[in-house]
Amino acid sequence: MAATWQPQEEGFKEICGLLENQISPSSTADKSQIWQQLQHYSQFPDFNNYLVFILARAEGKSVEIRQAAGLLLKNNLRTAFQSVAPAHKQFIKLELLPSLGAADRHIRSTAGTIISVIVQIEGISGWPELLQALVTCLDSNDPNHMEGAMDALSKICEDIPQVLDSDVPGLPDRPINIFLPRFYHFFQSTHSSLRKLALGCVNQYIMLMPAALYASMSQYLQGLFVLANDPTAEVRKLVCAAFVQLIEVRPSFLEPHLRDVIEYVLQVNKDGDEEVALEACEFWSAYCDAQLPPDNLREFLPRLIPMLLSNMAYAEDDEALVDAEEEESLPDRDQDLKPRFHSSRIHGSESADDDDDDIVNVWNLRKCSAAALDILSNVFGDEILPTLLPVVQGKLSATGDEAWKDREAAVLALGAIAEGCISGLYPHLPQIVEFLIPLLDDNFPLIRSISCWTISRFSKYIVQEIGNQKGYEQFDKVLLGLLRRILDTNKRVQEAACSAFATLEEEAAEELAPRLDVILQHLMCAFGKYQRRNLRIVYDAIGTLADAVGAELNQPSYLEILMPPLIGKWQQLANSDKDIFPLLECFTSIAQALGPGFSQFAEPVFQRCLNIIQSQQLAKVDPVSAGVPYDKEFVVCSLDLLSGLAEGLGSGIESLVSQSSLRDLLLQCCMDDASDVRQSAFALLGDLARVCAVHLSPRLAEFLDAAAKQLSTPKLKETVSVANNACWAIGELAVKVRQEISPIVMTLISSLVSILQHPEDLNKSLIENSAITLGRLAWVCPEIVSPHMEHFMQSWCIALSTIRDDIEKEDAFRGLCAMVRANPSGGLSSLVFMCKAIASWHEIRSEELHNEVCQVLHGYKQMLRNGAWDQYMSALEPPVKEKLSKYQV
């Protein structure tokens, strides 16, 4: 039987030797060779038996070797547990259980990790002895056994908590009912490790809230209050985490104790251990996010706000303090470059709004306190100002070099409340901004950088005031102040200034036009001197500038400053260099802004996008002959730049498309397995349909087929942005190729109708695009679509009524009129909804369409005699009737 398995002396020695070489830092052996030998051994059916034997029984070997055997075993089981012979599985399980009580902590912990992996794969029912062994250990009173079992349970609770809250065949109770009382018991243990593990286990169940926890909630809360002032920081941190989760998930449990909880969290928010203070600080945002009555917090604000402010000062060990010393001449290391994410194009109303990224990515007490102040200012508004402003003023007026951190925290606080307290700050904003401007030139780089951010938080107001002389002068000072900081010698300040400037650009839009010369001079100067990481932010600032001023940029004197450095960089970067992404994005904005003015730069840009897509498609199949590894982001960015070209050049792109392989490449991208590639491909398909559909027509049927597939996928929710763009592209193609679309119209209609009839789970943009595209199909093929109209008129009209006036909505209503002309009785049953859709127009700009809509209404009025029309009209709300009066019915 399994237990009779014995290792061979020789195999045992060889495997231990290999493991020793693998973990030894001084070993000269080639690591990849060791790895290959271990792979070779893992072909033997009993290799895992050796590993568990070494972990559990090789007393003479070092703990490091035994642990290495355990970790290798864990990885083997994770990938190939099912293929292990039953007898060997049994042997492994039997050897693991005694290791829970091993004398060495590392051995116990490794055994716990492997046990958790096995439970993850086959649940509790596959291992009946495990529960009994865990209970025996917990009840043993032996510190090693108790800790080993708790460690294994904490891993199970963390990775697969639901496993303990399920029925197990042959057990009268769910496992959680057996363990919870024991966890509570350990809350009072004299061993801090047991208190910590037990509390960590129970906390994992707050989200799931099994019946056993629900029923024993008062015992749990009692335990939390007992542990609240535990001498061990880790335990106090878990108590705070429990309160944060409870307030998010089950605030009703805390309500009777809320004052005590808030009082406690206030105390611990000043804990000497920063991790405990950080966990406590999360409570304030969680409380506000749970939309609980603000009254309970109100009386604590006079103590809470000063404390948040004092926690907003930089801690001595904040890594930002080290970074802040970095001068611009130091090249960036690869690990300084944050991964960047390009978001593919989306056609429609809901473009994603990206939040300001905080400048450095580590979450700490300073940032958490600032976030709490921000959310409190949104909940309490100006109420917090009488408490906050005196503290801020005190910190701002602190003089001397040692007080710079207080001054910095006060500027951060002003930025944090910029949104929530805007009405109370409003009368003082000219003075606040006036005060911040000189701080842009402070001696301390971190005060210069935070002042950039805080000023940007007031940019909406600064731009609003341009209309009066004082306001214009202040806008000018801010603009020039930020431009000076863009040329700072400190990298952190450069980054903050560029981001702040991009925010100001978005608000100021065309107001920037008179200043374009000086803006471009500064941005291109920065472009020449920045290191790689900040260069990305300059690209962003240039792209945002182009989006903001549009065609104003199209002047030879500006283009002479802007384009040569960008083109120089463009020529210097290889097709496989990731630093080309932000440049492609930047060109996309410039091409859209310059419109036909971009045509002098278009040919090489167009050609290069095709080359990048081509080499990536080759790399996907054969990276060796392509010479580059495949990375779909190159394809996405290139497709988006081509969309920008189509949008900017309009029909001017036709000469480039006609002589290229774009059509075939694009079709391949429309069928790609990556959804973001398809998303950008369909956006480009729609853009090309608008300006040169004739070059798509040789493969029209295939494009339409690929687009139709996106609308009928069972995974529609996951790829809603792809469906959205595909749907939009179908509509754009339909109005250009007209009758050529007829073979696939009914397939498309049935997918669109099913989207319109189940709108609840889908986003607004897809519903709108589906309604417009259905209307466009009906407009070009009314004779095919109208016989089916009564099946979808109601849900279609509901969707049409939510769309704002524009050209696309006009097309949809042309479809509506065409269908009613072809099949008037098909619309009768939905006449009320049709009237509401017509009433959703503010005004129909096209006279011709206005007249068609009049004819539809008059036609129905004549059809419905003997008071039937008036009966329909009486079902409409007064505002709808009033809107219809302009069509003389």
N, C-alpha and C positions, 0 to 999 in steps of 0.2 A: 504494500500500500504506500501512499505518498510519503508517510513519515519515515519509511525505510530508505529514502533517497540519501546517498552519501556522496560528498564531493571526492573526486580523484585528487590526490595530493599534487600531482603535476599541473593539472588544470588550475587548481586553486592558486598555486604559486605564480603561474604565468599571468593570470588575470590580476592578482594583487600587484605584480611587478608593473604591468601596463598602467594600472590606475595610479601607481606611485609616480611613474614618469609623467603621466598626464597632468597631475596636479602640482608637480614640483616646479617652482619657478626657475630653479637653477639647472634643471635637466637639459642636456644638450640634444636629447632625442627630438626628432622632427614630429611636431604635434599632429600634422595631418597623417603621418604614417601610423602613429599610435591610434588615431581615430579609425583608420582603415583596418587595423588589426582588431580593434574592438568590434567593428562592423562584421568582420570575418567570424569572430566568436559568436556574434549574436545569431548566426545561422544555426548554431547548435541548439536543439530543442530545450536543453536544460541549462542554457546560459543564465537565464534569470534566477534559477535556483542557486547558482553560485553567488550571484550578486546578493540575494537576500541572506544567504548563509554568511557572507563576509560582513554584511551590515549587522546581523543579529548575533553572530557567534565568534567572529574572529577577534577574540579578546586580546590576542598578542599583537595585533596590528594597530597602527595609529588611528585615532578617531577620524583624521582627515581622509584616510583611505576608505574606512568603513562608510563615511558619509558619501564619498564619491561613488561608491558602489550603489548606495541607496538612491542617489540622484539619477544615476544611469538607469537603474531599475524603474524609477518613476517614469522617465521618458519612454522607455521601452513599452511599459504597460499602457501609457497614454496612447501610443500609436498602434500597438498590436495586441491588446489584451484578448480580443476575441480568438486570436489564433493560438493562444497558449493552451497546451493540453490540460484537460480538467484536473488530472492528478497533480500537475505542476502548480496550477492555480491554488489547489488546496494546500500544497506544501508552503507556497509563498504566504498564504493567509495565516497558516498555523505559526510560521516563524515570526510574522510581524507582531502578533498580539503580545507575546512576552516582552518585546522590545519597547512597548509603551512604558514599562517601568524600569528601563535601563538606567544604570547609575549616571551615565553621561547625558547632559541635556541635549546635545547635538544629535545623539543617536535617537533619543525619544522624539525629537522634533522631526527628524527625517522620516521615522516610521509613521508619524502622524500625517505627514504630507502624502506618503504613498497610500495610506489607508483612505484619505480623502479622495485621491484619484480613483481608487477602485470603487468607492461608493458612488462617485460621479458617473462611472461607467455602468454599474449594474445595480445601483440602488441598495437599500438595506436588506431587501428580502433575499438577495442572492448570497447573503453572508449572515446567517442567523446567529452564529457565535459572537459576532462583533458587539452587538448591543449588550449581551450578558457580560462580556469582557470589560466593556467601558463602565458599566454599572459597578462591577466588582472593584475595579480600580478606584472609582470615585468614592466608594464606601470603605476603602481599605485603611484610611488614616495614614498611609505611607506617602510622604510628600512627593517622592519620585513618581509613584503610580498615579497619584491624584493629578499631578501636573501633566504627565504624559497623556492621560485620557482627556483632560481639559484642552490640551493643545490640539489633539486630533479633532475634538468636537468643535473647537473654535474655527478650524479650517473647513469643516463640513458646513458649519453655520454660515460661514462667509461665502463659500462657493455655491452651495446647493441647499439653502435653508429649508426649501419646501420638502426635502426628502424626510426631515424629521416630523413634518406636520402632515404625514399621509398615513393611510391605513396600511398596516403590514400584515399579510396573511399569517394566521396563527398567533397574533398578539392581541390581547383584549384592548390595549390602549395604543394611541399613537405615541411614537417615541418621545415627542416633545413633552407629553404629560409625565413621562418618567423622568426626564432630565430637568425640567423647569424648577421643581422644588429643590433639586440638588444645586442648581445654579444659585438660587436665592440663598441657600445655606452657606455657599462659599462667599457670598457678599461679606460674611462676618469672619472669614478665615484670617488667621494671623499671617498667612503668606501673601505678600502683595501680588505675586504672580497669579495666584488663584483668584484673588478678588478681580484683578484686571481681566483675566480670561473669561470668568463667569459673566461679568458685566458686558464684556464685548459680545458674548454669545447672545444674551437676551436682547441687546440693542439691535442685533441683526433681524429681529422679528417684529420691530415696530411697524415697518412697512406692510408686512404680510398679516400682522395681527391675528394669529391663530386663536381659537376659542380659549385655549388654556391660558394665554397671556391676558386676553380680555377679562377672563374671570378672576385672574389674580392681580389685576392692575394695582389695587391698593397696596398689596404686598411689595410689588415692584417699586412703586413710588416711595414707600417707606424705606426700602433698601437704598434708593437713590439719595434720599435725604441723609441717611446714615453715612453714605460714602462721600457726600458732598465736600467734606473737609478732610478727605483722606490725605495722609502724609505723602502718598505717591502721586506724582504729577500725572502719570499715565491714567490713573484711575479718575482723577478730577477731570481730565480731558474727556473721558468717556461719559462722565455724568453730564457735562455740558452738551456733548453730542446727543445724548438721550433727550435732553430738554429741547434741543433744536429740532430733532426729528419729531418729537411728540407735538410740538407747536405747529409743525407743518402738516402732520397727518391726522392727529387726534387731539386738537386743542381742547376739546370738551373735558378730557381727563385732567388737564392742568388747571382748568378754570377755578375750582375751589381753592387751589394753592397758588394762584397766579402771583399774588403780591410777594409771597415768599420766594417764588422762583425768580421773579424779576430782581428782587433784592439780592438774591444769591448771585445771579448772573452779573449784576453790577459789581459785586465784590470781586468775583473771579476774573472779570474783564481787566482787573489790575494785577492779576497773578504774576508772581515773579518769573514763572515759566512761560515763555512767549507762546508755546504751542497751546497751553491751556487758555491763555488770554485770547488767542486767535479763535479757538473753538467757541469760547463764550461770546465773542464779538459777532459770530455768525447769527446769534439769536435775534439780534435787532432786525436784520433784514428779513429773517424767516418770519418773525412776528408780523412785520408790515406786509410781506408777500401773502400771508395767510388771510389778509384782509380782516383781521380781528378788530374789535372796537378800539380806536386810538385812545379813548378815555383812560383805559387801564395804564397806559404808558405815560400819560400827560404829566402826572405829578412827579415822575422820575426825571423828566427832561432837564431840570436845573442841575442834576448831578451827572446825568448821562452825557450831555453835550460837551461839557469841559473835559470829561474823561476821554471821549472819542478824540477830541482835539489834541489832548496830550499824547494819545497813542498814534496820532498821525505824523508825529515827528520821526525822522529817520532813526532807526535803531543803529547802535554802534557797528553791528556786524552786517548791516544791509549791503548786499553785493553791489547795489547801485552806487554806493559810495566809492567802491573800488573802480567800477566802470567809469565813474564821472571824471576820473583823472585822465582817461584816455584821450590823447591828443589826436588830431586828424591825421598826422603823418604815419601813425601806426597802421599797418595793413590789417584788415579783418582776418580772423582765423575762420576756418570753415564752420566751426561750431557756433560762431556768432551769427551765422546767416539763418534766420528763422525759416522754416519751410513756408513757402508762400502758396496760396490757393487761388487759382484763377476761377472765377465763377462764369460758367458758360452763359451765352446770351439767352434772354427770355423775352418773348413778344407778348405784351399784354399789360394789364393794369398793375399787377402786384410785383414790381421788381423788388428784390430783397434789399432791405436797408441794412448796411453794415454798421455795426456799432463801433465807436472809437476803440481801437485796440489800445489797451494800456501799454505804457511805453516799454516796461520790462515785464517778462511774462511770469515771474514768480509771485504767487499769492502770499501775502504776509499780513501782519497785524496792521501795518500802515494803510495798505490798500483796502483791507476789510473794513477798517474804521471809516475811511473816506466813503466807501460804498454805503455803509450804514448811515452816514450823515446825509448822503445824497437821497437815499430812500426816505429817511425821516423828514427831510425838507419837502419831499413830494407829498407826504402824508399830512404833515402839520403846517406846511407853508410858512407864512410870515410869523406864525406863533413862536417859532424858535429864535427869531432874530433878537429879541431883548436879552435872551440868555447868551446867544452866540456872539453877537457883534462886540460887546465889551471885551470878551476873551480874545477875539481876533485882533481887535485894536491894540490890546495889551501886547500881544505877541509881535505884531507888526512894528510897534515902536521900540521893541527891545533892540538895544544897540550893541556894538562890539562883535568881534568875530565869533566868539563862542556861542552867541545867540542865533547864529544863522539858521540852525535847524528849526527853531521856533518860528522864525520869520517865514521860512519855506512852508511849514505846516499851515500857517495862517493863509498863505496864498492858495494852497491846495484846498483849504476849507471854503474859500470864496468861490472857487471853481466848482466844488462839489454841490453848493447850494444854488448855483446859477440858474438852474431850471426851476426848482421847487419854490424858491423865495423871490422869483423875479418881480412880482408886483410890489413887495415891500422894499426891494432894493432899487426899484425903478427910479424914484426921485433922486437917488444918490449915485446912479450909474455914471454920470459924467465925472464925478469926483473919483469913483472907484477906478474907472479906466485911466483917468489922469494919473492916479496914484500908481497903477500897475506899469504904465509905460516906462518910467525910469528904471523899474526893476529888470527890464529886459537887458539893461547894461550893468547889472550888479556884478560884483567881483566873484561871487560864488556861482559856478556853472549850474548847480542844481536849482538855484533861485532863478537863474535866467531861463532854464528849461521849463520849470513849473509856471513861470509867468507867461510863457508862450501858450501853454495849455489853458490856463485860466482866462486869458484874454480871448482865446478862441471860443470858450464857452459863452462869451457875451457877444459873439460876432453878429448874431441876428440883430441885436439892439444897435450895435455900432453902425451897421449898414442902414438900419431904418432912419438914423439921425442925419444921413448924408444931406438930406434936403435943406437943412439950415447951415449957416456959415460955420458956427462953432462945431457942429456935428461933422461937417466936411473936413474941417481942420483936424479933428480928433481921428477920423477915419484915416486921413493921410499919415498922421503920426504913427498909428498902429501899423499901417501897411509898411511904411519905411522901417519901423522898428523890427517887425518880423523879418523883412528882407535882410536887414543887418545881421540878425541872428542866424539866418540861413547860411551866412558866410562866416559864422563863428568858427573858432579853431577847435572847439570841443565837439566830439561826435554826438554825445547825448543831446547837446543843445541844438546841433544841426537837425537831428531827428525830430525833436519836439517842435522846432520852428517850421520845418517843412510840413509836418502834419497839421499844425495850427494854421499855416498859410492855406493849405488845401481846404480846410473848413471855412476860412474866410472867403476863399474864392467861390465856393458853392453858394454862399449867402449873397455875395456882392454881384456875381454874374456880370451883366454888361457894364456895371459901374466901374469895372476894372479897365475898360477900353482906353480911357485917356492916359492910363498909367502903364500901358502894355510895354512901352519901350524900357522903362526902368525895371519892370518885373522880369522881362526876358533877359536883360543884362545880368541881373542877379542870379536867376535860375541857371543860366548857361555857365556862369562863373562857377557856381556850385557843382554843376555837371562836370566841369573840368577838374575839380579838386577832391571830390568825395571818394571815399573808399567804397567797396562793393555793396556793403549792407545799406548804407544811406543813399547810395545811388538809386536804389529801387524806389525810395521815397521821393526823390527828385522827379523820376519818371512819372510818379503818381501826381505830383504837383503840376507837372507840365500837361499831363492828360486832363487833369481837372480844369486847368486854365483854358485849354482848348474847348472843353465842354461848356465852360462858363461864358466865354466871349464869342464862340461860334465864328461866323464869317468875318468878324472884325479882325481876326488874325490874318486874313488873306490880303496882306499888303507886303510888297517886295521888301521894305525896310525891316519888317518883323521877321519875314522868312529868312533873310540873310543872317539874322542873329540866331534863329532857332534851328534851322535845318542842317547847316554844315556839320556841327558837332554830333548831331544825332546820326547823320548819314555816316560820319567817320566811325562811330561806335558800331553801327550796323555792319560796316564792312569788316570791322576788326573781329567780330564775334563769329565763332563757328556755328554751323547749323545744329550742332548737338550740344551747344553750351546753354545751360539753364538760365544764364544771365540775359538771354535774349527774350525770355517771357515778358518781363515788364516793358521791354522796348517795343515788342509787338503790340502790347496793350496801349502803350503811349501813341504809337503810330495810328492805331485804330481811332482814338479820339481826335487826332490831328486830321486824319482823312475825312472824318465826318464833319469836322469844323470847317475845313477849307473848301469842302465841296469840290466843284470842278477845278478849283485852284490847286488841288493836289495832283492834277494830271501830269504835271512835269516830273513828279517823283514816282508816279504809279507803276511804270513798267517793271523796274527792277524789284520793287516791293511785291508786286503780284507774282512775278516769276519765282522769287525766293520762297514765298508761301507754298507754291506748288511743289518746289523742290523738297521743302521740309516735309510736306505731307507724303510725298512719294518715298523719300528715304525712310520715313517712319513706317510706312506700310510694308516696305521691304524688310525693315528690321524686325517687324512683328513675325514674319515668316522665317527669316534667316538673318539673325543679328550679325553673324560672322561676315557674310559678304556685304552687308550694309555698312559694316564698320562702326555702327553705333548701337547701343542697347535701346530697346523700344521704350518710349515714354509717351503715353497718349496725350500728355499736356501740350507737347509740341503741336500735335494735330489740332487740338481744341483752340489754342491761341492763334494758329494760322488760319483756321476756318473763320474765327471771329474777326481777324484783320481783313480777310476777304469780304466779309459782310460789311465792315466799315467802308471798304473801297466801293462796294456796290451802292451803299447808301450815299457816300460822298460824291462819287463820279456820276451816278445815275446811268443814263444810257451811254455815257462816255466809256463805260467799262466794256462795252460790246466788242470793240476791236481786240481787246486783250483776251476775252473769253473765246472768241471765235477761232483764234489761232492756237488754242491751248488744249491740254488734256483734262481741263477742270471737270467737265461733265462726268467723265468716267470715274475720276478720283472721288468726286462728290457722291456719286451713287454708292461707291464702296463704303464711304463714311456713313451714309444713311442706313447701311445694314451692319454697321460695326456692333460688336457685342458690348462695348462700353457705353453706358447711357449718356455720359456727358459729351462723348464724341457725336452720338446721334443728335443730341440736343442742339449742338452748334451747327451740325450739318443741315438740319431742317430749317434753322434760322437763315442760313445762307441760301438754301433752296428757295425760301420765300422771297428773300431780297433779290435773287437773280430772276425769279418769276416776274417781279415788278418791272425790271429794266431790260431784260433780254430773254423772254420766255422762248423765243424761236430757237435759241441754241440748246434748249433742254428737250425740244420735242422729239428728236430721234429716240430718246429713251424714256419718254413721258410715262408710258404704261408702267415701267419698272419703278420710277420715282413714286408714282401714285400708289403702287402696290406696297412699297416700303412704308409710305406715310400711313396708309390705311391700317397696316399691322400695328402701328403704335397706338391706335385708338381702340383696338379690340383686345389688347393683351390682358390676361387675368391679373397682371401685376400693375395695373394702371396707377394705383395709389403711389407705388414706389417710384414710378417714372413719369410723374404727372407733368414735369416741365418738358420732357421729350414730347409727350402727347400734345401739349399746349403748342409747341412750335410746329409740330407736324400738321396739326389742325389748321393753324394760321397759314402755313405754306400751301395746303390744299386749296384754301379759299383764294389765295393770291394767284395760284395756277389756274383755277377755274375761270376767273374773270378775264384771263388772258387767252386761254386756249378754247374757251366756250364749249362748243359741241363735242370737241375731241375727248372731253372728260366723260361722255355719256356711258361708255361700257362699265365704268366702275361706280357710277353714281349711287345705285341702290345699296351696294356694299357699304359705302361711306355713310349714307343716310342712316342705315340701321345702327351703326356704331355711334353716330352723333346723337341719335334719339335716345339710345340707352344711357349716354352720359347726361343728357338733359333731364331724363326721367328719374335719375338717382343722384341729384346734385349734392346730397347732404355731406358726403365724405370728400368731395373734391374742391380744389381751390377756385376762387372767383374767376381768375383769369381763364382757366380752361372752360368754364361754363360760358363765359362771354364769347371766347373764340369759337366754341362749338355752335353757339347760336348764330354768329355772323357767317361762319362757313356754311352752315345749313342754308341760310338765306341766299348766299352766293350761288350754291348749287341749284337752288330752286329758281334763281334768276336766269341761269344759263340753260337749265333743262326743265322748264315748268311742266312740260307734258309728261316727263317721267316721274317727277316728284309729287305733283298735285293729286293723283289718285289716292295717295296714302296720307294726305294731310290731316285727316281727322284723328289719326293715331297720335300725332305729336303736336298739334296746334297749341294745346293748352300749355304744356311745359315749355314749348318754344317761346310763346308770347310772354310767359312769366320771366324767362331769361332775358328776352329783348328789352323788357321794361327797366332792367337795371343798368343798361349800357348808356354811357354818356354820349351826347351828340358828336358824331364825327363822320368822316367819309365811309368808314367800314360799316357803320350803322345804316347809312343811306343804302349801301349795297344790299344789306339784309332786307330792308323794307322794299326794295325793288323786287326781291324774291317773293316777299309776301304778296305784293300786288299782282305779280305775274301768276302766282298760284291761284289767287282768288278769281282772277279773270278766267283761268282754265277750268276751275272747279268750284264755283261759288258755294254750292251746298256743302262742300267739305269743310268750310269754315264756320258754318252756322252754329254748331254746338259749342264753339269756343268764342262766340262773338264778344262776350263781355271781356274776356282776356285780351282779345285783339284790340278792343277799344282802349283798354288800360295801356297796352303797349304803344298805341298811337299817341296817347296822352302823355307818354313819358318823354316825348320830344320837347325841348325848350322851344326851338323853332327849326323847321326843315329848310335849310338854306337853298336847296335845289328846287327851283320853281316847278320843274318838270315832275319831280317826285311828289311835291306838295299836291299838284293836280291829280296825280295817280291815286294818292291816298283819299282825296276828296271823292274821286269816282268810286272807290271801293265802298266808302261809307254810304254814298248816295245809292249805289247799287243795292246794298242791303236794306236801306230804308224803303226802296220801291218794292223789294221782294217781300218784305214783312208788312202785310196790309192788316186792316182791321185791328188796330191797336197793338199788334204784336211788337212793333218797333218800340213803342212807348214803354211797353212792359220791360223790354231789354234795358232801355235807358234808365228806368226807375231803379234797376239793380246797381247802378253806378254811383260812386261817391260824388258829392258836389264838385270837388276840385277837378275830377276827371271830366264831368259833364262840361265844366267851364272851358277846359282845354279843348274839348271837341268842337266848341262853338266856332272856333276859327275855320273849321272846315264846312261851315254853313249847314250843319245838320241840327 
